[in-house]
């Protein structure tokens, strides 16, 4: 009940003119907020940025997570492996606000250590969060840095669940590395990766902290994401009805994408078993 009531109330607000600066002006307007939102250039840009951020982050995180998980899996018997693994997962323990602040200092175009190092090795300073061409890429980089360990842990757990006999049989049959990945690891990791991707899709669609701390959606609208747009409408312009409509659209988008992922991966799994 504690989660249903806020959702239903937000759904109701999204069909009104509710504005905190004019509290007595509600007025039921149906789907007008949604229609206006979908025609607004800034909101369209926010949707595009959110989709790019989500797709790029998850793709890179999966690649890095698998590579690091494979490395830890191959050195599972090496002394000190647990300590190294613990150090690697530290970024995901840092709160997103702290992560955003940390990287905003590191990537500061004039005082940041990143450009200082580039200067010392004879490279041109990079704009990072300061230019429209690089700002979203920098946000993606920070996102990948923080959450690659999450997918690494899931994939590592999946790898450790594979019976050793599978690898021994593959070695006897002369299977190469790619064949082992395709015929042994992919079937075992499919569900693990699905769970990880669903969590990361939801996280990315509601991502706010890093963007708010590092860029405020700028420069211009280069890093404007749907959650940032919703926050601005509700807490800066007090346009609660309009902001609620944007929040509902976030929910619909996340639900659609996770359902597509689920159906696609389950469909691929059915094809493998046939």
C-alpha positions in Angstrom: 0.0 0.0 0.0 2.9 2.3 0.8 4.1 2.1 -2.8 0.7 1.9 -4.6 -0.7 5.1 -3.2 2.2 7.4 -4.2 2.1 5.8 -7.7 -1.7 6.2 -8.1 -1.5 9.8 -6.8 1.3 10.7 -9.2 -0.8 9.2 -12.0 -3.7 11.4 -10.9 -1.5 14.5 -10.7 -0.1 13.9 -14.2 -3.6 14.5 -15.5 -4.0 17.9 -13.8 -2.6 21.5 -13.9 -1.4 21.2 -10.3 1.2 23.9 -9.6 2.5 24.5 -6.0 2.7 28.3 -6.7 -1.0 28.1 -7.5 -2.2 25.4 -5.1 -5.9 25.9 -5.6 -5.6 25.6 -9.4 -5.8 21.9 -10.2 -8.1 21.3 -13.1 -8.4 17.9 -14.8 -6.8 18.1 -18.3 -6.5 14.4 -19.2 -3.5 13.5 -21.3 -2.6 17.1 -22.2 0.6 17.1 -20.1 1.8 14.0 -21.9 1.0 15.4 -25.3 2.8 18.6 -24.4 5.8 16.8 -23.0 6.3 14.6 -26.1 6.2 17.7 -28.3 8.8 19.6 -26.2 12.3 19.7 -27.8 14.1 19.7 -24.4 12.2 16.6 -23.2 12.9 14.8 -26.5 16.6 15.6 -26.0 16.3 14.3 -22.4 14.9 11.0 -23.7 17.6 10.7 -26.3 20.3 11.4 -23.8 18.8 8.9 -21.4 18.7 6.2 -24.0 22.3 6.9 -25.2 23.5 6.9 -21.6 21.7 3.6 -20.8 22.8 1.7 -23.9 26.4 2.9 -23.9 26.9 2.4 -20.2 25.4 -1.1 -20.1 27.3 -2.3 -23.2 30.7 -1.0 -21.8 29.9 -2.3 -18.3 29.1 -5.8 -19.6 32.3 -5.9 -21.6 34.5 -4.7 -18.8 32.6 -6.7 -16.2 33.0 -9.9 -18.2 36.7 -9.3 -18.8 37.5 -8.6 -15.1 35.3 -11.4 -14.0 37.1 -13.8 -16.3 40.4 -12.5 -14.9 39.4 -13.1 -11.3 38.0 -16.5 -12.2 41.3 -17.5 -13.8 43.2 -16.5 -10.7 40.7 -17.8 -8.2 43.4 -19.9 -6.5 46.0 -17.2 -6.3 46.7 -15.9 -2.8 45.4 -12.3 -2.3 42.7 -12.7 -5.0 40.0 -11.8 -2.5 41.7 -8.5 -1.5 42.1 -7.4 -5.1 38.5 -8.2 -5.8 37.4 -6.2 -2.7 39.5 -3.2 -3.9 37.9 -3.4 -7.4 34.4 -3.2 -6.0 35.0 -0.1 -3.9 33.5 2.3 -6.5 30.1 0.7 -6.3 30.1 1.3 -2.5 30.5 5.0 -3.0 27.3 7.0 -3.1 26.5 8.6 -6.5 26.6 12.1 -5.0 30.1 11.5 -3.7 31.1 9.9 -7.0 29.8 12.9 -8.9 31.7 15.4 -6.7 34.9 13.3 -6.9 34.9 13.2 -10.6 33.8 16.8 -11.0 37.0 17.7 -9.2 39.2 15.2 -11.1 37.8 16.3 -14.5 37.8 20.1 -13.8 39.1 21.6 -17.0 41.5 24.0 -15.3 42.3 22.6 -11.8 41.5 18.9 -12.3 44.3 16.3 -12.0 43.1 14.6 -15.3 44.1 17.5 -17.5 47.2 18.1 -15.4 48.3 14.5 -16.3 47.4 15.0 -19.9 49.5 18.2 -20.0 52.5 16.4 -18.4 52.5 13.7 -21.1 52.2 16.3 -23.8 48.5 16.0 -24.6 45.9 18.7 -25.1 43.6 19.4 -22.2 40.2 17.7 -22.6 36.8 19.5 -22.1 35.3 16.6 -20.0 32.1 18.1 -18.5 32.7 21.5 -19.9 31.8 21.1 -23.6 28.6 19.7 -25.3 30.7 17.3 -27.3 32.3 15.6 -24.3 30.0 16.1 -21.4 27.7 13.1 -22.0 30.7 10.8 -22.7 32.2 11.9 -19.4 29.0 11.1 -17.5 29.0 7.7 -19.2 32.6 7.2 -18.2 31.8 8.0 -14.5 28.8 5.7 -14.6 30.8 2.8 -16.1 33.6 3.4 -13.5 31.1 3.1 -10.6 28.9 0.2 -11.8 31.2 -2.1 -13.8 32.0 -3.9 -10.5 28.3 -4.7 -10.0 28.1 -6.7 -13.3 31.5 -8.2 -12.6 30.3 -9.7 -9.4 27.2 -11.1 -11.0 29.2 -12.6 -13.9 31.8 -13.9 -11.6 29.2 -15.7 -9.5 27.8 -17.1 -12.8 31.2 -18.4 -13.9 31.8 -20.0 -10.5 28.5 -21.9 -10.8 29.6 -23.6 -14.0 30.7 -27.2 -13.2 34.4 -27.8 -13.7 33.6 -30.9 -15.7 32.2 -28.7 -18.5 35.6 -27.0 -18.9 37.5 -30.3 -18.7 35.2 -31.9 -21.4 35.7 -28.8 -23.6 39.5 -29.1 -23.2 39.4 -32.8 -24.1 37.3 -32.0 -27.2 39.8 -29.3 -28.3 37.4 -26.4 -28.0 39.0 -23.0 -28.3 38.3 -19.9 -26.2 35.4 -18.5 -28.3 33.7 -22.0 -28.4 33.9 -22.2 -24.7 32.3 -18.8 -24.3 29.6 -19.6 -26.8 28.6 -23.1 -25.8 29.5 -23.3 -22.1 29.6 -19.8 -20.5 26.8 -18.0 -22.4 24.0 -20.5 -21.5 25.0 -20.4 -17.8 25.4 -16.6 -17.7 22.3 -15.7 -19.7 20.0 -15.3 -16.7 22.6 -13.6 -14.6 23.3 -11.1 -17.3 19.5 -10.5 -17.7 19.1 -9.7 -14.0 22.1 -7.4 -14.1 20.9 -5.6 -17.2 17.4 -5.1 -15.8 18.8 -3.6 -12.7 21.1 -1.3 -14.6 18.3 -0.2 -17.0 16.2 0.9 -14.1 19.2 2.6 -12.4 20.1 4.5 -15.6 16.6 5.6 -16.3 16.3 7.2 -12.8 19.9 8.4 -12.8 20.0 11.8 -11.2 22.8 12.3 -8.6 25.9 12.3 -10.8 24.3 14.5 -13.5 23.0 17.0 -10.9 26.3 17.3 -9.1 28.6 17.3 -12.1 26.7 19.1 -14.9 23.2 20.2 -13.8 22.2 18.9 -17.2 24.6 21.1 -19.1 26.4 22.5 -20.9 23.2 23.5 -22.7 21.2 20.3 -22.8 24.1 18.0 -23.5 23.5 15.9 -20.3 19.8 16.6 -19.7 18.3 13.3 -18.7 14.6 12.6 -18.0 15.1 12.5 -14.2 16.9 15.9 -14.3 14.1 17.3 -16.4 11.5 16.0 -14.0 13.3 17.4 -11.0 13.5 20.8 -12.6 9.8 20.9 -13.5 8.7 19.8 -10.0 11.1 21.4 -7.6 12.3 24.5 -9.5 9.2 25.5 -11.4 6.7 23.8 -9.0 4.8 22.3 -11.9 3.8 19.2 -10.2 1.3 18.0 -12.8 3.7 18.3 -15.6 6.6 16.8 -13.6 4.4 13.9 -12.6 3.7 13.2 -16.2 7.4 13.1 -16.9 7.9 10.7 -14.0 5.2 8.4 -15.4 6.9 8.4 -18.8 10.2 7.3 -17.1 8.3 4.4 -15.6 6.8 3.5 -18.9 10.1 3.7 -20.7 11.9 1.5 -18.1 9.1 -1.0 -18.1 9.1 -1.3 -21.9 12.9 -1.6 -22.2 13.1 -4.3 -19.4 10.3 -6.3 -21.0 12.0 -6.1 -24.4 15.3 -7.3 -22.8 13.5 -10.1 -21.0 11.6 -11.3 -24.1 14.8 -11.1 -26.3 17.0 -13.0 -23.9 14.4 -15.6 -23.1 13.7 -16.0 -26.8 17.4 -16.5 -27.5 17.5 -19.1 -24.6 14.5 -21.0 -26.2 16.3 -21.1 -29.5 19.4 -22.6 -27.8 17.5 -25.4 -26.1 15.6 -26.3 -29.3 
